[in-house]
Amino acid sequence: MTPEEKLLALLPELTEEEKDRRTREGLADVDAGRTIPHAELLQWVKRLSQPS
């Protein structure tokens, strides 16, 4: 299992309606240019999982 898959496994299960709403919101963000590079996201997640 990849690190990304392990992180996804920790998320709560969503209803189909919630998945659809979040997908539409995400697509609107992409259309508006509100994105970050994948590598930057992974670095952020790794920092979250490190002890303070």
C-alpha positions in Angstrom: 0.0 0.0 0.0 1.4 3.4 -1.0 1.7 6.2 1.6 -1.2 8.0 -0.2 -3.4 5.0 0.1 -2.6 4.7 3.8 -3.7 8.3 4.3 -6.9 7.8 2.3 -7.7 4.8 4.5 -7.8 7.0 7.6 -10.6 9.3 6.2 -14.2 8.8 7.3 -16.6 7.2 4.7 -18.7 9.8 2.9 -22.2 9.5 1.5 -22.5 9.5 -2.3 -24.1 13.0 -2.1 -21.2 14.3 0.0 -18.7 12.8 -2.5 -20.5 14.4 -5.4 -20.6 17.8 -3.6 -16.9 17.7 -2.8 -16.0 16.6 -6.3 -17.9 19.5 -7.8 -16.2 21.9 -5.4 -12.8 20.5 -6.3 -13.5 20.9 -10.0 -14.6 24.5 -9.5 -11.3 25.1 -7.6 -9.3 23.6 -10.5 -11.2 25.7 -13.0 -10.4 28.8 -11.0 -6.7 27.9 -10.9 -6.7 27.2 -7.1 -4.3 24.3 -7.1 -1.0 23.3 -5.6 1.7 20.9 -6.8 1.3 17.3 -5.7 4.8 17.2 -4.2 4.0 20.3 -2.1 0.8 18.6 -0.8 2.8 15.4 0.2 5.3 17.5 2.1 2.5 19.2 4.0 0.9 15.9 4.9 4.3 14.5 6.1 4.8 17.5 8.3 1.3 16.9 9.8 2.2 13.4 10.8 5.5 14.3 12.5 5.5 14.7 16.3 5.5 18.3 17.5 
